[in-house]
Amino acid sequence: MTISIDVIILITLYFCRISALLFTLPIFSDTPVPNQVRVLLACALTLFLFSSFPENQLTRIGNINDNFNLIALVISEIIIGVSLGFIVKITFASITMAASFVGYQMGFGTGDLFIQAQDGQQTSFTVLHQTLVFLIFFALNFHLTILAALKDTYIALPINSLAINRNFILQIINITGDIFVISMQLAAPILIAIMFATAAMGLVARSVPQVNVFVVSFPVGFFLGL
């Protein structure tokens, strides 16, 4: 069985999009996951999903003898894969940011933990939510949904069809700004409840000075936040 150079180039382009997706997806893009694992997983997914991709992709490669054309195809495939992984990562980042807002108001601002996956420090409340989101992500088979979405990208954005223009850049900027919008929408109900609880503690301190509000307010905010 002989494999033509066109098929090899097509497999390489598939690998570029899938590997770019894995290098930006949450969990898989974290520091503890070695690059060798990502590359091997990208190779396995490329060979596994190769037969399920649309059959008309081979005709869209163009002139295989044009080096500039091949370089442009590789760059466009990487951009598509990174964009898809970036959109998924925004959802995780929004939930993590919302948990950070709530955790700080609950009194976890000084109890930071070093998280190797993020190369930084986060509160224990944020880490708890992040772990729960990861477990829900795999329990509901959302990783399979991402693979299905990856296959659908070859229908919406087949090979040699990406056009980077002003609208594309503005869309990426708007999606990035949604991190703050989603996080505030998630955290707003809890933050408002904690704010009212803090105001109530202030009224208690004024009406009953014997009560040590500073000691009582922390468990109230903690259980209310949970």
C-alpha positions as CSV (number, residue, x, y, z in Angstrom):
1,M,0.0,0.0,0.0
2,T,1.4,3.3,-1.1
3,I,0.6,6.7,0.4
4,S,0.8,9.7,-1.8
5,I,2.5,12.9,-0.8
6,D,-0.9,14.7,-0.8
7,V,-2.2,12.3,1.9
8,I,0.9,12.9,4.0
9,I,0.5,16.7,3.8
10,L,-3.2,16.3,4.7
11,I,-2.4,14.2,7.8
12,T,0.2,16.8,8.8
13,L,-2.3,19.6,8.5
14,Y,-4.7,17.6,10.6
15,F,-2.0,17.1,13.2
16,C,-1.3,20.8,13.3
17,R,-4.9,21.7,14.2
18,I,-5.3,18.9,16.7
19,S,-1.9,19.5,18.4
20,A,-2.6,23.3,18.6
21,L,-5.9,22.4,20.3
22,L,-4.3,20.2,22.8
23,F,-1.6,22.7,23.7
24,T,-4.3,25.3,24.6
25,L,-7.1,23.1,26.1
26,P,-7.5,23.2,29.9
27,I,-6.0,20.3,31.8
28,F,-4.0,19.2,28.7
29,S,-2.2,22.5,28.4
30,D,-1.2,22.6,32.1
31,T,2.4,22.5,33.1
32,P,2.4,19.0,34.7
33,V,1.4,17.4,31.3
34,P,4.7,16.8,29.4
35,N,4.9,18.0,25.8
36,Q,5.7,14.4,24.7
37,V,2.3,13.3,26.0
38,R,0.5,16.1,24.1
39,V,2.4,15.3,20.9
40,L,1.7,11.5,21.2
41,L,-1.9,12.2,22.0
42,A,-2.2,14.5,19.0
43,C,-0.7,11.8,16.7
44,A,-3.1,9.2,18.1
45,L,-6.1,11.4,17.6
46,T,-5.0,12.4,14.1
47,L,-4.8,8.7,13.0
48,F,-8.0,7.8,14.9
49,L,-10.1,10.6,13.5
50,F,-8.6,10.7,10.0
51,S,-11.2,8.5,8.4
52,S,-14.1,10.5,10.0
53,F,-13.0,13.9,8.6
54,P,-14.8,15.2,5.4
55,E,-13.4,13.7,2.2
56,N,-13.2,16.9,0.3
57,Q,-10.3,18.3,2.3
58,L,-7.7,16.7,0.0
59,T,-8.8,18.9,-2.9
60,R,-8.3,22.1,-0.8
61,I,-4.6,21.8,-0.3
62,G,-3.7,23.4,-3.6
63,N,-0.2,23.4,-5.0
64,I,1.9,21.1,-2.9
65,N,5.1,22.4,-4.7
66,D,4.5,25.9,-3.4
67,N,6.4,26.2,-0.1
68,F,4.6,29.5,0.8
69,N,1.2,27.8,0.3
70,L,2.2,25.0,2.6
71,I,3.5,27.4,5.3
72,A,0.3,29.4,5.1
73,L,-1.8,26.2,5.4
74,V,0.2,25.1,8.5
75,I,-0.2,28.6,10.1
76,S,-4.0,28.7,9.4
77,E,-4.5,25.2,10.9
78,I,-2.6,26.2,14.1
79,I,-4.6,29.4,14.4
80,I,-7.9,27.4,14.1
81,G,-6.8,24.9,16.7
82,V,-5.5,27.5,19.1
83,S,-8.8,29.5,18.7
84,L,-10.9,26.5,19.5
85,G,-8.9,25.6,22.6
86,F,-8.9,29.3,23.7
87,I,-12.7,29.4,23.6
88,V,-12.9,26.4,25.9
89,K,-10.2,27.8,28.2
90,I,-12.2,31.0,28.6
91,T,-15.0,29.0,30.2
92,F,-12.6,27.5,32.8
93,A,-11.0,30.9,33.3
94,S,-14.3,32.5,34.0
95,I,-15.3,30.0,36.6
96,T,-11.9,30.2,38.2
97,M,-12.1,34.0,38.3
98,A,-15.6,33.9,39.8
99,A,-14.4,31.5,42.5
100,S,-11.5,33.9,43.2
101,F,-13.9,36.8,43.7
102,V,-16.0,34.8,46.1
103,G,-13.1,33.3,47.9
104,Y,-11.5,36.6,48.6
105,Q,-14.8,38.0,50.1
106,M,-15.1,34.8,52.2
107,G,-11.7,35.5,53.8
108,F,-9.4,33.2,51.8
109,G,-7.4,36.1,50.4
110,T,-4.4,35.3,52.6
111,G,-4.5,31.5,52.4
112,D,-2.9,31.1,49.0
113,L,-1.6,27.8,47.6
114,F,1.1,27.4,44.9
115,I,-0.5,25.6,42.0
116,Q,2.0,24.0,39.7
117,A,-0.4,23.7,36.8
118,Q,-1.0,27.5,36.7
119,D,2.6,28.5,37.7
120,G,1.1,30.8,40.4
121,Q,-0.8,31.0,43.6
122,Q,-4.5,30.6,44.1
123,T,-6.8,30.4,47.1
124,S,-7.9,27.0,48.3
125,F,-11.5,27.9,47.5
126,T,-10.5,28.6,43.9
127,V,-8.6,25.3,43.7
128,L,-11.7,23.4,45.0
129,H,-13.9,24.9,42.4
130,Q,-11.4,24.3,39.7
131,T,-11.1,20.6,40.6
132,L,-14.9,20.2,40.7
133,V,-15.1,21.8,37.2
134,F,-12.5,19.4,35.9
135,L,-14.4,16.4,37.4
136,I,-17.7,17.6,35.9
137,F,-15.9,18.2,32.6
138,F,-14.9,14.5,32.3
139,A,-18.0,13.1,34.0
140,L,-20.3,14.7,31.4
141,N,-18.1,13.6,28.5
142,F,-17.4,17.2,27.5
143,H,-14.0,16.0,26.1
144,L,-15.9,13.9,23.6
145,T,-18.0,17.0,22.7
146,I,-14.8,18.9,22.0
147,L,-13.6,16.1,19.7
148,A,-17.0,16.3,17.9
149,A,-16.6,20.0,17.6
150,L,-13.1,19.5,16.2
151,K,-14.5,17.3,13.5
152,D,-17.2,19.9,12.7
153,T,-14.6,22.6,12.3
154,Y,-13.6,21.0,9.0
155,I,-17.1,21.6,7.8
156,A,-17.4,25.2,9.0
157,L,-13.7,26.0,8.4
158,P,-12.2,23.5,6.0
159,I,-8.5,23.5,5.1
160,N,-7.4,26.7,3.3
161,S,-10.5,28.7,4.2
162,L,-9.3,30.8,7.2
163,A,-9.4,34.5,6.5
164,I,-7.8,36.7,9.2
165,N,-9.4,40.0,8.9
166,R,-10.7,42.8,11.2
167,N,-13.9,40.9,12.1
168,F,-11.9,37.8,13.2
169,I,-9.7,39.9,15.4
170,L,-12.6,41.8,16.9
171,Q,-14.4,38.5,17.6
172,I,-11.4,37.2,19.5
173,I,-11.2,40.4,21.5
174,N,-14.9,40.2,22.4
175,I,-14.6,36.6,23.5
176,T,-11.6,37.5,25.7
177,G,-13.7,40.3,27.3
178,D,-16.4,37.7,28.1
179,I,-14.1,36.3,30.8
180,F,-14.9,39.2,33.1
181,V,-18.6,39.3,32.1
182,I,-19.2,35.6,32.8
183,S,-17.2,35.6,36.0
184,M,-19.1,38.5,37.4
185,Q,-22.4,37.0,36.4
186,L,-21.5,33.8,38.2
187,A,-20.1,35.5,41.3
188,A,-22.6,38.4,41.6
189,P,-25.4,36.5,43.6
190,I,-22.9,35.2,46.2
191,L,-21.1,38.5,46.4
192,I,-24.4,40.4,47.0
193,A,-25.4,37.8,49.7
194,I,-22.1,38.2,51.5
195,M,-22.4,42.0,51.2
196,F,-25.8,41.9,52.9
197,A,-24.4,39.6,55.5
198,T,-21.6,42.0,56.2
199,A,-24.1,44.8,56.5
200,A,-26.1,42.8,59.0
201,M,-23.0,42.1,61.0
202,G,-22.4,45.8,61.1
203,L,-25.9,46.4,62.5
204,V,-25.3,43.7,65.1
205,A,-22.1,45.3,66.1
206,R,-23.8,48.7,66.6
207,S,-26.8,47.2,68.5
208,V,-25.0,44.6,70.6
209,P,-21.4,45.8,71.2
210,Q,-20.7,42.8,73.4
211,V,-20.7,40.5,70.3
212,N,-17.3,40.1,68.7
213,V,-18.4,40.6,65.1
214,F,-14.9,40.1,63.8
215,V,-14.9,36.5,65.0
216,V,-18.5,35.8,64.0
217,S,-18.3,37.3,60.5
218,F,-15.8,34.9,59.2
219,P,-17.8,31.6,59.7
220,V,-21.0,33.4,58.5
221,G,-19.3,34.5,55.3
222,F,-17.7,31.1,54.9
223,F,-20.9,29.1,55.2
224,L,-22.8,31.6,53.2
225,G,-20.3,31.4,50.4
226,L,-20.3,27.6,50.3
